[in-house]
Amino acid sequence: MFGMTVRPDLAQRMARIAPFEVMEVLEAARRLEVSGRDVIHLEVGEPDFPTPPPVIAAAQRALATRPMFYTSAVGMPELREAISRWYQISFGVTVAMERIVVTAGSSAALLMALGALVDPGERVLMADPGYPCNRNFVRFLDAEPVLVPSGPADAYQLTAPLARSAWGPGVRAAIAASPSNPTGTCLEASEWAALASVCRARDGVLIADEIYQGLVYDGPAETVLAVADDVWVVNSFSKYFQMTGWRLGWLVVPEGCTREIEKVAQNLYISAPTPAQHAALAALSPEGLEVLEQRRVELGARRDVLLEELPKIGFAIRARPQGAFYIYCDVSAFTDDSFAFADWLLERTGVALTPGLDFGDAAPERHLRIAYTQPVDRLREAVARIGAALDGQPSRG
Ligand SMILES: Cc1ncc(COP(=O)(O)O)c(C=O)c1O
């Protein structure tokens, strides 16, 4: 268990790396399914859509016609160029391809960015609740994550005022994600600019996680690069582009830093998967983007259904989720142990949800994350099942 002793022949840091508690929910959900129950999976952090057909076709063409050798450690030039063009077309932002490094998922991008920037013992600010891997990456580098509690008033984000007051000795960097996992909330351009300037003023660095970037439902997608170009930006083909298993992402680094990341990538994994890089070219093509846009609209409709239905069964939504495919619900009306509550709901209703535990220390026992990675009729059914199970349960008032 996290924080307990590790085998004596392992490094000390291993005791500081936490496993994903959500895996326990997944396991329990799978066991239930094997026993014949109909489980509605709202716990998984990946889209339910298959890879877009133009992407699969491009991969098949490439596999049939191209040698699948390593690529350059920073990625195929055509793909780096295509990403650069995509920034120009989608956001009107010029990002030179030389600043773009194609990575093995954004996970590799995050680890390399942190590894390049943070020395052992230094500290990294991040919002709590937030994406669990960030704190484990920081710990893996023998640095220290600083979890900054952020609530509905800050839309669960690491805002500039929160970063300013949390900044202390030894802080080297801040990480923020927009839209965020687990809350789906966003930072607006002006908030990104303010956060970047807090970091800059303290000789620190901002790492922006834009992995859910295209998945927004209340307005156009944005990038921090429109307001700051000294930020390290992590992005991915996993979520908006719906290619989780292809393991492809990218990192935008400030001018002059590419060579440093190239060295790390060469050593860590040599190059990102070659078939996936060919496929990703099609994800960025007009045909690929057309499919993705339809799916974005579908995800938005799902969100709207849940925004309407969840409060009716007492699941409170304290800050409007504008993007990703997550809703972070306050379930304190029913429990002060969201882990046990999720377990009970799963057993009772066959609906799998993620307890707040993985996302930090800021009242995880009062929260659940719902991933709307199922069609609308299944979402409605999930809410109906939960509503029925809670009906008649003593509310904590
Ligand atoms: C906020 C956030 N960042 C990064 C990742 C890593 O994704 P990948 O390595 O698939 O790009 C995830 C995955 O769920 C995430 O939610």
The ligand as a Tripos MOL2 file, in Angstrom:
@<TRIPOS>MOLECULE
LIG
   16    16     1     0     0
SMALL
NO_CHARGES

@<TRIPOS>ATOM
      1 C1         -4.6720   15.1640  -17.5070 C.3       1 LIG1
      2 C2         -3.9900   14.0400  -18.2110 C.ar      1 LIG1
      3 N1         -2.7330   14.2290  -18.6560 N.ar      1 LIG1
      4 C3         -2.0660   13.2410  -19.2730 C.ar      1 LIG1
      5 C4         -2.6350   11.9860  -19.4990 C.ar      1 LIG1
      6 C5         -1.8070   10.9310  -20.2070 C.3       1 LIG1
      7 O1         -2.3480   10.5060  -21.4110 O.3       1 LIG1
      8 P1         -1.5260    9.8660  -22.6290 P.3       1 LIG1
      9 O2         -0.2230    9.3700  -22.1110 O.co2     1 LIG1
     10 O3         -2.4090    8.7860  -23.1400 O.co2     1 LIG1
     11 O4         -1.3270   10.9520  -23.6450 O.co2     1 LIG1
     12 C6         -3.9460   11.7370  -19.0610 C.ar      1 LIG1
     13 C7         -4.5750   10.4150  -19.2430 C.2       1 LIG1
     14 O5         -5.6450   10.1220  -18.7550 O.2       1 LIG1
     15 C8         -4.6400   12.7920  -18.3920 C.ar      1 LIG1
     16 O6         -5.8960   12.6370  -17.9430 O.3       1 LIG1
@<TRIPOS>BOND
     1     1     2 1
     2     2     3 ar
     3     2    15 ar
     4     3     4 ar
     5     4     5 ar
     6     5     6 1
     7     5    12 ar
     8     6     7 1
     9     7     8 1
    10     8     9 2
    11     8    10 1
    12     8    11 1
    13    12    13 1
    14    12    15 ar
    15    13    14 2
    16    15    16 1
@<TRIPOS>SUBSTRUCTURE
     1 LIG1         1 GROUP 0 **** ****
